[in-house]
Amino acid sequence: MKAKVYVTLKNGVLDPQGKAIEGALKNLGLVGIDNVRQGKYIELELGATDPVEARALIEKACRDLLANTVMENYTITIEP
Amino acid sequence: MKAKVYVTLKNGVLDPQGKAIEGALKNLGLVGIDNVRQGKYIELELGATDPVEARALIEKACRDLLANTVMENYTITIEP
C-alpha cells in the first residue's frame, strides 16, 4: 500500500517560506499570485495490506513525527 | 482560482530527508514503512479567472522558481 501525507500550516500561522516565494515570484515578473503557502508532501510505502491498519500506522507517524500538530494540519490518503 | 503544486524528487535521486524520516520512524517503533520520499506542497491563490491562463502562469512559476527541473518533477492542479 502507498500513503501520501500533506502537512500544511494552520490558518493564521505565519508562513515565512510562503512569503519569500511570493516575493520572488513578483521579482520574476509573475504577478497575480497571492497567499502562497508551502507545506510538506510525503510519500510512504507500507507493508500493511489492510487499509484501516495502514491508516492507523500513518496517523501515529503524523502525530509522533511528520507533523507538529500545534501549528500544522495533516491530511492522509491511502492507496492500494 | 487556487493552484496546488506538488514538487517531488525524480526517481533515482537520493532523498536524504526521506531516509532521515524513515530512520526516525523505525526508532519510534513504527515498522513496515519504507521508501519515504519528501517533497514540497505549495498552495497559491491566483487573480486569473481563466484556467488555461492560470495553468500557464503556474507552469512558468514552477520552471522559474518552484521546482529544480534537473532533479525534481512538479504536478499542478488548478481549482476554481
Backbone of each chain as nested JSON, in Angstrom:
{
  "chains": [
    {"id": "A", "residues": [
      {"number": 1, "name": "MET", "atoms": {"N": [0.855, -1.185, 0.0], "CA": [0.0, 0.0, 0.0], "C": [0.893, 1.237, 0.0]}},
      {"number": 2, "name": "LYS", "atoms": {"N": [0.343, 2.311, -0.461], "CA": [1.09, 3.588, -0.501], "C": [0.287, 4.652, 0.25]}},
      {"number": 3, "name": "ALA", "atoms": {"N": [1.007, 5.434, 1.066], "CA": [0.356, 6.533, 1.784], "C": [0.928, 7.848, 1.292]}},
      {"number": 4, "name": "LYS", "atoms": {"N": [0.067, 8.845, 1.181], "CA": [0.513, 10.192, 0.843], "C": [0.058, 11.114, 1.973]}},
      {"number": 5, "name": "VAL", "atoms": {"N": [0.997, 11.878, 2.489], "CA": [0.703, 12.783, 3.609], "C": [0.98, 14.222, 3.182]}},
      {"number": 6, "name": "TYR", "atoms": {"N": [0.014, 15.099, 3.448], "CA": [0.172, 16.53, 3.155], "C": [0.171, 17.263, 4.49]}},
      {"number": 7, "name": "VAL", "atoms": {"N": [1.275, 17.936, 4.77], "CA": [1.384, 18.674, 6.036], "C": [1.378, 20.158, 5.706]}},
      {"number": 8, "name": "THR", "atoms": {"N": [0.408, 20.883, 6.236], "CA": [0.299, 22.316, 5.934], "C": [0.185, 23.119, 7.231]}},
      {"number": 9, "name": "LEU", "atoms": {"N": [0.602, 24.358, 7.169], "CA": [0.494, 25.213, 8.339], "C": [-0.977, 25.547, 8.597]}},
      {"number": 10, "name": "LYS", "atoms": {"N": [-1.364, 25.615, 9.852], "CA": [-2.737, 26.008, 10.185], "C": [-2.974, 27.451, 9.766]}},
      {"number": 11, "name": "ASN", "atoms": {"N": [-4.238, 27.763, 9.465], "CA": [-4.561, 29.144, 9.114], "C": [-4.141, 30.055, 10.26]}},
      {"number": 12, "name": "GLY", "atoms": {"N": [-3.619, 31.226, 9.888], "CA": [-3.243, 32.177, 10.928], "C": [-1.787, 32.054, 11.341]}},
      {"number": 13, "name": "VAL", "atoms": {"N": [-1.171, 30.923, 11.01], "CA": [0.249, 30.764, 11.346], "C": [1.06, 31.414, 10.234]}},
      {"number": 14, "name": "LEU", "atoms": {"N": [1.975, 32.298, 10.579], "CA": [2.787, 32.999, 9.589], "C": [3.636, 31.996, 8.81]}},
      {"number": 15, "name": "ASP", "atoms": {"N": [3.708, 32.188, 7.488], "CA": [4.468, 31.271, 6.64], "C": [5.59, 32.051, 5.941]}},
      {"number": 16, "name": "PRO", "atoms": {"N": [6.745, 32.186, 6.609], "CA": [7.833, 32.976, 6.005], "C": [8.297, 32.43, 4.654]}},
      {"number": 17, "name": "GLN", "atoms": {"N": [8.276, 31.068, 4.532], "CA": [8.688, 30.498, 3.241], "C": [7.707, 30.91, 2.151]}},
      {"number": 18, "name": "GLY", "atoms": {"N": [6.439, 30.829, 2.475], "CA": [5.42, 31.23, 1.505], "C": [5.592, 32.684, 1.097]}},
      {"number": 19, "name": "LYS", "atoms": {"N": [5.867, 33.536, 2.076], "CA": [6.076, 34.972, 1.797], "C": [7.311, 35.165, 0.906]}},
      {"number": 20, "name": "ALA", "atoms": {"N": [8.357, 34.388, 1.177], "CA": [9.592, 34.506, 0.381], "C": [9.325, 34.104, -1.06]}},
      {"number": 21, "name": "ILE", "atoms": {"N": [8.552, 33.039, -1.235], "CA": [8.22, 32.582, -2.598], "C": [7.402, 33.651, -3.304]}},
      {"number": 22, "name": "GLU", "atoms": {"N": [6.441, 34.203, -2.575], "CA": [5.563, 35.229, -3.145], "C": [6.396, 36.412, -3.654]}},
      {"number": 23, "name": "GLY", "atoms": {"N": [7.349, 36.857, -2.833], "CA": [8.203, 37.986, -3.218], "C": [9.066, 37.653, -4.407]}},
      {"number": 24, "name": "ALA", "atoms": {"N": [9.61, 36.437, -4.407], "CA": [10.495, 36.032, -5.509], "C": [9.712, 35.952, -6.82]}},
      {"number": 25, "name": "LEU", "atoms": {"N": [8.473, 35.456, -6.737], "CA": [7.658, 35.364, -7.957], "C": [7.392, 36.76, -8.513]}},
      {"number": 26, "name": "LYS", "atoms": {"N": [7.105, 37.688, -7.621], "CA": [6.864, 39.071, -8.075], "C": [8.133, 39.637, -8.723]}},
      {"number": 27, "name": "ASN", "atoms": {"N": [9.29, 39.362, -8.124], "CA": [10.56, 39.835, -8.697], "C": [10.812, 39.25, -10.076]}},
      {"number": 28, "name": "LEU", "atoms": {"N": [10.24, 38.056, -10.308], "CA": [10.409, 37.427, -11.627], "C": [9.367, 37.945, -12.617]}},
      {"number": 29, "name": "GLY", "atoms": {"N": [8.527, 38.86, -12.13], "CA": [7.511, 39.441, -13.015], "C": [6.256, 38.598, -13.118]}},
      {"number": 30, "name": "LEU", "atoms": {"N": [6.124, 37.599, -12.236], "CA": [4.925, 36.751, -12.255], "C": [3.927, 37.353, -11.263]}},
      {"number": 31, "name": "VAL", "atoms": {"N": [3.007, 38.159, -11.802], "CA": [2.072, 38.854, -10.929], "C": [0.726, 38.133, -10.904]}},
      {"number": 32, "name": "GLY", "atoms": {"N": [-0.123, 38.514, -9.948], "CA": [-1.441, 37.875, -9.839], "C": [-1.398, 36.604, -9.026]}},
      {"number": 33, "name": "ILE", "atoms": {"N": [-0.315, 36.437, -8.229], "CA": [-0.201, 35.249, -7.371], "C": [-0.098, 35.726, -5.923]}},
      {"number": 34, "name": "ASP", "atoms": {"N": [-1.035, 35.32, -5.062], "CA": [-1.031, 35.768, -3.666], "C": [-1.206, 34.573, -2.728]}},
      {"number": 35, "name": "ASN", "atoms": {"N": [-1.066, 34.926, -1.409], "CA": [-1.301, 33.922, -0.363], "C": [-0.617, 32.59, -0.671]}},
      {"number": 36, "name": "VAL", "atoms": {"N": [0.675, 32.631, -0.941], "CA": [1.43, 31.398, -1.195], "C": [1.708, 30.718, 0.147]}},
      {"number": 37, "name": "ARG", "atoms": {"N": [1.36, 29.448, 0.244], "CA": [1.61, 28.683, 1.476], "C": [2.373, 27.424, 1.092]}},
      {"number": 38, "name": "GLN", "atoms": {"N": [3.5, 27.176, 1.757], "CA": [4.275, 25.973, 1.427], "C": [4.172, 24.965, 2.559]}},
      {"number": 39, "name": "GLY", "atoms": {"N": [3.968, 23.688, 2.168], "CA": [3.927, 22.625, 3.17], "C": [4.758, 21.458, 2.693]}},
      {"number": 40, "name": "LYS", "atoms": {"N": [4.587, 20.331, 3.386], "CA": [5.355, 19.122, 3.039], "C": [4.434, 18.092, 2.397]}},
      {"number": 41, "name": "TYR", "atoms": {"N": [4.997, 17.394, 1.428], "CA": [4.251, 16.302, 0.756], "C": [5.13, 15.063, 0.914]}},
      {"number": 42, "name": "ILE", "atoms": {"N": [4.633, 14.051, 1.602], "CA": [5.446, 12.877, 1.921], "C": [4.784, 11.612, 1.377]}},
      {"number": 43, "name": "GLU", "atoms": {"N": [5.561, 10.819, 0.662], "CA": [5.079, 9.536, 0.154], "C": [5.745, 8.413, 0.955]}},
      {"number": 44, "name": "LEU", "atoms": {"N": [4.947, 7.417, 1.346], "CA": [5.48, 6.31, 2.141], "C": [4.932, 4.993, 1.601]}},
      {"number": 45, "name": "GLU", "atoms": {"N": [5.791, 3.992, 1.509], "CA": [5.324, 2.659, 1.079], "C": [5.126, 1.788, 2.313]}},
      {"number": 46, "name": "LEU", "atoms": {"N": [3.971, 1.127, 2.388], "CA": [3.61, 0.373, 3.585], "C": [3.542, -1.121, 3.288]}},
      {"number": 47, "name": "GLY", "atoms": {"N": [4.036, -1.895, 4.265], "CA": [3.918, -3.345, 4.138], "C": [2.507, -3.812, 4.466]}},
      {"number": 48, "name": "ALA", "atoms": {"N": [1.77, -3.017, 5.215], "CA": [0.416, -3.411, 5.63], "C": [-0.459, -3.633, 4.397]}},
      {"number": 49, "name": "THR", "atoms": {"N": [-1.407, -4.576, 4.517], "CA": [-2.331, -4.817, 3.388], "C": [-3.747, -4.383, 3.744]}},
      {"number": 50, "name": "ASP", "atoms": {"N": [-3.986, -4.132, 5.023], "CA": [-5.319, -3.701, 5.455], "C": [-5.342, -2.169, 5.534]}},
      {"number": 51, "name": "PRO", "atoms": {"N": [-6.237, -1.513, 4.772], "CA": [-6.255, -0.044, 4.751], "C": [-6.466, 0.596, 6.123]}},
      {"number": 52, "name": "VAL", "atoms": {"N": [-7.257, -0.051, 6.957], "CA": [-7.525, 0.516, 8.296], "C": [-6.238, 0.5, 9.132]}},
      {"number": 53, "name": "GLU", "atoms": {"N": [-5.55, -0.626, 9.055], "CA": [-4.276, -0.773, 9.783], "C": [-3.257, 0.237, 9.248]}},
      {"number": 54, "name": "ALA", "atoms": {"N": [-3.228, 0.372, 7.921], "CA": [-2.28, 1.293, 7.281], "C": [-2.555, 2.718, 7.745]}},
      {"number": 55, "name": "ARG", "atoms": {"N": [-3.818, 3.113, 7.739], "CA": [-4.168, 4.486, 8.143], "C": [-3.801, 4.735, 9.606]}},
      {"number": 56, "name": "ALA", "atoms": {"N": [-4.034, 3.737, 10.45], "CA": [-3.705, 3.918, 11.882], "C": [-2.202, 4.118, 12.065]}},
      {"number": 57, "name": "LEU", "atoms": {"N": [-1.417, 3.343, 11.315], "CA": [0.046, 3.464, 11.391], "C": [0.502, 4.862, 10.962]}},
      {"number": 58, "name": "ILE", "atoms": {"N": [-0.088, 5.356, 9.87], "CA": [0.335, 6.669, 9.358], "C": [-0.174, 7.799, 10.251]}},
      {"number": 59, "name": "GLU", "atoms": {"N": [-1.363, 7.619, 10.826], "CA": [-1.867, 8.606, 11.795], "C": [-0.853, 8.762, 12.93]}},
      {"number": 60, "name": "LYS", "atoms": {"N": [-0.367, 7.624, 13.424], "CA": [0.613, 7.666, 14.53], "C": [1.912, 8.316, 14.071]}},
      {"number": 61, "name": "ALA", "atoms": {"N": [2.335, 7.976, 12.837], "CA": [3.569, 8.578, 12.303], "C": [3.408, 10.093, 12.213]}},
      {"number": 62, "name": "CYS", "atoms": {"N": [2.226, 10.552, 11.818], "CA": [1.975, 12.007, 11.701], "C": [2.022, 12.655, 13.08]}},
      {"number": 63, "name": "ARG", "atoms": {"N": [1.317, 12.061, 14.016], "CA": [1.25, 12.658, 15.363], "C": [2.616, 12.646, 16.037]}},
      {"number": 64, "name": "ASP", "atoms": {"N": [3.382, 11.568, 15.805], "CA": [4.661, 11.429, 16.517], "C": [5.821, 12.151, 15.84]}},
      {"number": 65, "name": "LEU", "atoms": {"N": [5.736, 12.298, 14.494], "CA": [6.939, 12.802, 13.808], "C": [6.664, 13.771, 12.655]}},
      {"number": 66, "name": "LEU", "atoms": {"N": [5.775, 13.351, 11.752], "CA": [5.695, 14.074, 10.471], "C": [5.087, 15.466, 10.603]}},
      {"number": 67, "name": "ALA", "atoms": {"N": [4.208, 15.661, 11.573], "CA": [3.557, 16.975, 11.695], "C": [3.689, 17.513, 13.113]}},
      {"number": 68, "name": "ASN", "atoms": {"N": [3.875, 18.811, 13.209], "CA": [3.85, 19.479, 14.512], "C": [2.401, 19.932, 14.711]}},
      {"number": 69, "name": "THR", "atoms": {"N": [1.645, 19.129, 15.413], "CA": [0.191, 19.33, 15.453], "C": [-0.213, 20.615, 16.182]}},
      {"number": 70, "name": "VAL", "atoms": {"N": [0.742, 21.305, 16.809], "CA": [0.425, 22.601, 17.435], "C": [0.162, 23.619, 16.33]}},
      {"number": 71, "name": "MET", "atoms": {"N": [0.938, 23.57, 15.254], "CA": [0.799, 24.611, 14.225], "C": [0.593, 24.055, 12.818]}},
      {"number": 72, "name": "GLU", "atoms": {"N": [0.525, 22.736, 12.716], "CA": [0.335, 22.151, 11.392], "C": [-0.875, 21.216, 11.366]}},
      {"number": 73, "name": "ASN", "atoms": {"N": [-1.52, 21.158, 10.191], "CA": [-2.552, 20.16, 9.926], "C": [-1.935, 19.078, 9.044]}},
      {"number": 74, "name": "TYR", "atoms": {"N": [-2.506, 17.899, 9.059], "CA": [-2.045, 16.864, 8.125], "C": [-3.252, 16.159, 7.518]}},
      {"number": 75, "name": "THR", "atoms": {"N": [-3.049, 15.747, 6.27], "CA": [-4.078, 15.009, 5.558], "C": [-3.433, 13.74, 5.015]}},
      {"number": 76, "name": "ILE", "atoms": {"N": [-4.131, 12.62, 5.122], "CA": [-3.577, 11.319, 4.711], "C": [-4.442, 10.718, 3.604]}},
      {"number": 77, "name": "THR", "atoms": {"N": [-3.797, 10.231, 2.56], "CA": [-4.539, 9.398, 1.599], "C": [-3.817, 8.054, 1.513]}},
      {"number": 78, "name": "ILE", "atoms": {"N": [-4.592, 6.99, 1.493], "CA": [-4.047, 5.628, 1.412], "C": [-4.436, 5.05, 0.056]}},
      {"number": 79, "name": "GLU", "atoms": {"N": [-3.455, 4.514, -0.655], "CA": [-3.743, 3.934, -1.971], "C": [-3.303, 2.458, -1.987]}},
      {"number": 80, "name": "PRO", "atoms": {"N": [-4.02, 1.599, -2.71], "CA": [-3.661, 0.177, -2.725], "C": [-2.271, -0.061, -3.34]}}
    ]},
    {"id": "B", "residues": [
      {"number": 1, "name": "MET", "atoms": {"N": [-9.026, 31.861, -8.406], "CA": [-8.669, 30.463, -8.623], "C": [-7.569, 30.074, -7.64]}},
      {"number": 2, "name": "LYS", "atoms": {"N": [-7.464, 28.79, -7.414], "CA": [-6.42, 28.275, -6.498], "C": [-5.597, 27.232, -7.239]}},
      {"number": 3, "name": "ALA", "atoms": {"N": [-4.274, 27.309, -7.052], "CA": [-3.392, 26.309, -7.663], "C": [-2.715, 25.521, -6.547]}},
      {"number": 4, "name": "LYS", "atoms": {"N": [-2.555, 24.239, -6.786], "CA": [-1.802, 23.391, -5.861], "C": [-0.65, 22.773, -6.647]}},
      {"number": 5, "name": "VAL", "atoms": {"N": [0.55, 22.898, -6.128], "CA": [1.739, 22.384, -6.805], "C": [2.411, 21.346, -5.9]}},
      {"number": 6, "name": "TYR", "atoms": {"N": [2.718, 20.198, -6.497], "CA": [3.424, 19.132, -5.771], "C": [4.791, 18.972, -6.429]}},
      {"number": 7, "name": "VAL", "atoms": {"N": [5.839, 19.215, -5.674], "CA": [7.197, 19.1, -6.208], "C": [7.854, 17.886, -5.556]}},
      {"number": 8, "name": "THR", "atoms": {"N": [8.265, 16.924, -6.368], "CA": [8.86, 15.704, -5.831], "C": [10.184, 15.419, -6.534]}},
      {"number": 9, "name": "LEU", "atoms": {"N": [11.064, 14.715, -5.829], "CA": [12.336, 14.359, -6.437], "C": [12.103, 13.306, -7.523]}},
      {"number": 10, "name": "LYS", "atoms": {"N": [12.854, 13.39, -8.591], "CA": [12.751, 12.38, -9.654], "C": [13.227, 11.029, -9.115]}},
      {"number": 11, "name": "ASN", "atoms": {"N": [12.701, 9.946, -9.706], "CA": [13.156, 8.617, -9.288], "C": [14.659, 8.528, -9.489]}},
      {"number": 12, "name": "GLY", "atoms": {"N": [15.317, 7.838, -8.544], "CA": [16.76, 7.671, -8.696], "C": [17.555, 8.763, -8.001]}},
      {"number": 13, "name": "VAL", "atoms": {"N": [16.913, 9.878, -7.697], "CA": [17.614, 10.939, -6.973], "C": [17.557, 10.615, -5.481]}},
      {"number": 14, "name": "LEU", "atoms": {"N": [18.714, 10.593, -4.839], "CA": [18.78, 10.259, -3.406], "C": [17.987, 11.288, -2.605]}},
      {"number": 15, "name": "ASP", "atoms": {"N": [17.232, 10.811, -1.622], "CA": [16.402, 11.702, -0.805], "C": [16.849, 11.593, 0.658]}},
      {"number": 16, "name": "PRO", "atoms": {"N": [17.845, 12.364, 1.073], "CA": [18.347, 12.261, 2.445], "C": [17.279, 12.554, 3.495]}},
      {"number": 17, "name": "GLN", "atoms": {"N": [16.384, 13.503, 3.161], "CA": [15.312, 13.803, 4.133], "C": [14.402, 12.594, 4.298]}},
      {"number": 18, "name": "GLY", "atoms": {"N": [14.063, 11.984, 3.188], "CA": [13.214, 10.791, 3.244], "C": [13.874, 9.693, 4.061]}},
      {"number": 19, "name": "LYS", "atoms": {"N": [15.175, 9.509, 3.844], "CA": [15.923, 8.48, 4.596], "C": [15.926, 8.819, 6.09]}},
      {"number": 20, "name": "ALA", "atoms": {"N": [16.086, 10.106, 6.406], "CA": [16.114, 10.519, 7.819], "C": [14.758, 10.233, 8.47]}},
      {"number": 21, "name": "ILE", "atoms": {"N": [13.687, 10.525, 7.75], "CA": [12.339, 10.263, 8.282], "C": [12.154, 8.764, 8.497]}},
      {"number": 22, "name": "GLU", "atoms": {"N": [12.592, 8.002, 7.513], "CA": [12.451, 6.539, 7.59], "C": [13.141, 5.998, 8.848]}},
      {"number": 23, "name": "GLY", "atoms": {"N": [14.372, 6.471, 9.078], "CA": [15.132, 6.037, 10.255], "C": [14.453, 6.453, 11.549]}},
      {"number": 24, "name": "ALA", "atoms": {"N": [13.963, 7.675, 11.572], "CA": [13.322, 8.19, 12.789], "C": [12.038, 7.406, 13.095]}},
      {"number": 25, "name": "LEU", "atoms": {"N": [11.286, 7.055, 12.044], "CA": [10.062, 6.28, 12.254], "C": [10.395, 4.913, 12.849]}},
      {"number": 26, "name": "LYS", "atoms": {"N": [11.469, 4.302, 12.324], "CA": [11.879, 2.993, 12.866], "C": [12.29, 3.134, 14.329]}},
      {"number": 27, "name": "ASN", "atoms": {"N": [13.01, 4.219, 14.653], "CA": [13.411, 4.441, 16.053], "C": [12.205, 4.633, 16.971]}},
      {"number": 28, "name": "LEU", "atoms": {"N": [11.108, 5.11, 16.381], "CA": [9.896, 5.298, 17.188], "C": [9.091, 4.001, 17.275]}},
      {"number": 29, "name": "GLY", "atoms": {"N": [9.64, 2.945, 16.642], "CA": [8.952, 1.656, 16.699], "C": [7.867, 1.51, 15.656]}},
      {"number": 30, "name": "LEU", "atoms": {"N": [7.826, 2.431, 14.689], "CA": [6.816, 2.34, 13.623], "C": [7.452, 1.584, 12.446]}},
      {"number": 31, "name": "VAL", "atoms": {"N": [7.179, 0.284, 12.406], "CA": [7.813, -0.547, 11.378], "C": [6.852, -0.793, 10.212]}},
      {"number": 32, "name": "GLY", "atoms": {"N": [7.394, -1.297, 9.122], "CA": [6.558, -1.577, 7.947], "C": [6.363, -0.359, 7.069]}},
      {"number": 33, "name": "ILE", "atoms": {"N": [7.263, 0.647, 7.24], "CA": [7.193, 1.853, 6.403], "C": [8.516, 1.978, 5.656]}},
      {"number": 34, "name": "ASP", "atoms": {"N": [8.483, 1.981, 4.326], "CA": [9.713, 2.05, 3.536], "C": [9.586, 3.11, 2.447]}},
      {"number": 35, "name": "ASN", "atoms": {"N": [10.763, 3.313, 1.773], "CA": [10.794, 4.235, 0.624], "C": [10.07, 5.543, 0.903]}},
      {"number": 36, "name": "VAL", "atoms": {"N": [10.435, 6.209, 1.989], "CA": [9.829, 7.506, 2.324], "C": [10.458, 8.571, 1.428]}},
      {"number": 37, "name": "ARG", "atoms": {"N": [9.609, 9.344, 0.757], "CA": [10.114, 10.419, -0.112], "C": [9.416, 11.712, 0.308]}},
      {"number": 38, "name": "GLN", "atoms": {"N": [10.187, 12.776, 0.571], "CA": [9.552, 14.034, 0.968], "C": [9.691, 15.053, -0.142]}},
      {"number": 39, "name": "GLY", "atoms": {"N": [8.579, 15.771, -0.405], "CA": [8.611, 16.834, -1.407], "C": [7.929, 18.06, -0.869]}},
      {"number": 40, "name": "LYS", "atoms": {"N": [7.665, 19.002, -1.752], "CA": [7.019, 20.256, -1.357], "C": [5.575, 20.287, -1.866]}},
      {"number": 41, "name": "TYR", "atoms": {"N": [4.726, 20.868, -1.056], "CA": [3.314, 21.04, -1.435], "C": [3.027, 22.533, -1.28]}},
      {"number": 42, "name": "ILE", "atoms": {"N": [2.702, 23.189, -2.385], "CA": [2.564, 24.652, -2.374], "C": [1.163, 25.038, -2.837]}},
      {"number": 43, "name": "GLU", "atoms": {"N": [0.514, 25.897, -2.077], "CA": [-0.802, 26.418, -2.447], "C": [-0.651, 27.881, -2.847]}},
      {"number": 44, "name": "LEU", "atoms": {"N": [-1.298, 28.267, -3.933], "CA": [-1.184, 29.646, -4.416], "C": [-2.567, 30.15, -4.815]}},
      {"number": 45, "name": "GLU", "atoms": {"N": [-2.888, 31.382, -4.476], "CA": [-4.167, 31.976, -4.894], "C": [-3.903, 32.87, -6.096]}},
      {"number": 46, "name": "LEU", "atoms": {"N": [-4.723, 32.691, -7.137], "CA": [-4.488, 33.384, -8.401], "C": [-5.607, 34.376, -8.688]}},
      {"number": 47, "name": "GLY", "atoms": {"N": [-5.197, 35.52, -9.235], "CA": [-6.193, 36.505, -9.65], "C": [-6.834, 36.112, -10.963]}},
      {"number": 48, "name": "ALA", "atoms": {"N": [-6.123, 35.287, -11.751], "CA": [-6.636, 34.893, -13.076], "C": [-7.978, 34.184, -12.911]}},
      {"number": 49, "name": "THR", "atoms": {"N": [-8.86, 34.346, -13.942], "CA": [-10.157, 33.657, -13.9], "C": [-10.234, 32.576, -14.979]}},
      {"number": 50, "name": "ASP", "atoms": {"N": [-9.284, 32.629, -15.912], "CA": [-9.275, 31.641, -16.994], "C": [-8.324, 30.505, -16.612]}},
      {"number": 51, "name": "PRO", "atoms": {"N": [-8.824, 29.255, -16.528], "CA": [-7.969, 28.141, -16.092], "C": [-6.724, 27.935, -16.963]}},
      {"number": 52, "name": "VAL", "atoms": {"N": [-6.867, 28.191, -18.261], "CA": [-5.721, 27.997, -19.17], "C": [-4.632, 29.026, -18.851]}},
      {"number": 53, "name": "GLU", "atoms": {"N": [-5.063, 30.253, -18.641], "CA": [-4.128, 31.334, -18.288], "C": [-3.479, 31.04, -16.929]}},
      {"number": 54, "name": "ALA", "atoms": {"N": [-4.307, 30.56, -15.999], "CA": [-3.803, 30.254, -14.649], "C": [-2.743, 29.158, -14.72]}},
      {"number": 55, "name": "ARG", "atoms": {"N": [-3.038, 28.109, -15.486], "CA": [-2.074, 26.991, -15.58], "C": [-0.764, 27.457, -16.22]}},
      {"number": 56, "name": "ALA", "atoms": {"N": [-0.858, 28.3, -17.255], "CA": [0.364, 28.779, -17.921], "C": [1.217, 29.585, -16.942]}},
      {"number": 57, "name": "LEU", "atoms": {"N": [0.554, 30.401, -16.12], "CA": [1.277, 31.212, -15.127], "C": [2.002, 30.307, -14.129]}},
      {"number": 58, "name": "ILE", "atoms": {"N": [1.307, 29.28, -13.664], "CA": [1.91, 28.397, -12.653], "C": [2.984, 27.503, -13.255]}},
      {"number": 59, "name": "GLU", "atoms": {"N": [2.789, 27.1, -14.514], "CA": [3.837, 26.341, -15.207], "C": [5.129, 27.162, -15.217]}},
      {"number": 60, "name": "LYS", "atoms": {"N": [5.005, 28.449, -15.548], "CA": [6.193, 29.325, -15.592], "C": [6.788, 29.49, -14.193]}},
      {"number": 61, "name": "ALA", "atoms": {"N": [5.896, 29.631, -13.183], "CA": [6.391, 29.766, -11.798], "C": [7.171, 28.514, -11.401]}},
      {"number": 62, "name": "CYS", "atoms": {"N": [6.694, 27.353, -11.825], "CA": [7.38, 26.088, -11.493], "C": [8.734, 26.032, -12.191]}},
      {"number": 63, "name": "ARG", "atoms": {"N": [8.741, 26.333, -13.474], "CA": [10.003, 26.231, -14.237], "C": [11.023, 27.26, -13.742]}},
      {"number": 64, "name": "ASP", "atoms": {"N": [10.538, 28.459, -13.363], "CA": [11.467, 29.533, -12.999], "C": [11.9, 29.492, -11.536]}},
      {"number": 65, "name": "LEU", "atoms": {"N": [11.018, 28.936, -10.665], "CA": [11.335, 29.079, -9.235], "C": [11.007, 27.856, -8.375]}},
      {"number": 66, "name": "LEU", "atoms": {"N": [9.775, 27.36, -8.522], "CA": [9.28, 26.41, -7.516], "C": [9.957, 25.042, -7.613]}},
      {"number": 67, "name": "ALA", "atoms": {"N": [10.386, 24.645, -8.819], "CA": [10.991, 23.313, -8.956], "C": [12.348, 23.407, -9.64]}},
      {"number": 68, "name": "ASN", "atoms": {"N": [13.261, 22.581, -9.188], "CA": [14.548, 22.447, -9.873], "C": [14.363, 21.31, -10.869]}},
      {"number": 69, "name": "THR", "atoms": {"N": [14.058, 21.658, -12.102], "CA": [13.614, 20.648, -13.07], "C": [14.713, 19.654, -13.448]}},
      {"number": 70, "name": "VAL", "atoms": {"N": [15.953, 19.912, -13.012], "CA": [17.016, 18.927, -13.264], "C": [16.761, 17.684, -12.416]}},
      {"number": 71, "name": "MET", "atoms": {"N": [16.298, 17.872, -11.182], "CA": [16.156, 16.713, -10.292], "C": [14.765, 16.6, -9.67]}},
      {"number": 72, "name": "GLU", "atoms": {"N": [13.883, 17.507, -10.036], "CA": [12.542, 17.439, -9.46], "C": [11.467, 17.411, -10.547]}},
      {"number": 73, "name": "ASN", "atoms": {"N": [10.376, 16.722, -10.242], "CA": [9.169, 16.765, -11.072], "C": [8.168, 17.686, -10.385]}},
      {"number": 74, "name": "TYR", "atoms": {"N": [7.226, 18.235, -11.138], "CA": [6.158, 19.012, -10.493], "C": [4.819, 18.64, -11.118]}},
      {"number": 75, "name": "THR", "atoms": {"N": [3.802, 18.698, -10.286], "CA": [2.438, 18.433, -10.737], "C": [1.577, 19.61, -10.298]}},
      {"number": 76, "name": "ILE", "atoms": {"N": [0.7, 20.061, -11.178], "CA": [-0.129, 21.25, -10.902], "C": [-1.606, 20.856, -10.945]}},
      {"number": 77, "name": "THR", "atoms": {"N": [-2.361, 21.287, -9.948], "CA": [-3.817, 21.189, -10.071], "C": [-4.39, 22.601, -9.908]}},
      {"number": 78, "name": "ILE", "atoms": {"N": [-5.358, 22.924, -10.756], "CA": [-5.994, 24.251, -10.721], "C": [-7.44, 24.047, -10.255]}},
      {"number": 79, "name": "GLU", "atoms": {"N": [-7.84, 24.832, -9.255], "CA": [-9.22, 24.708, -8.747], "C": [-9.938, 26.057, -8.868]}},
      {"number": 80, "name": "PRO", "atoms": {"N": [-11.223, 26.069, -9.134], "CA": [-11.943, 27.336, -9.283], "C": [-11.957, 28.175, -8.011]}}
    ]}
  ]
}
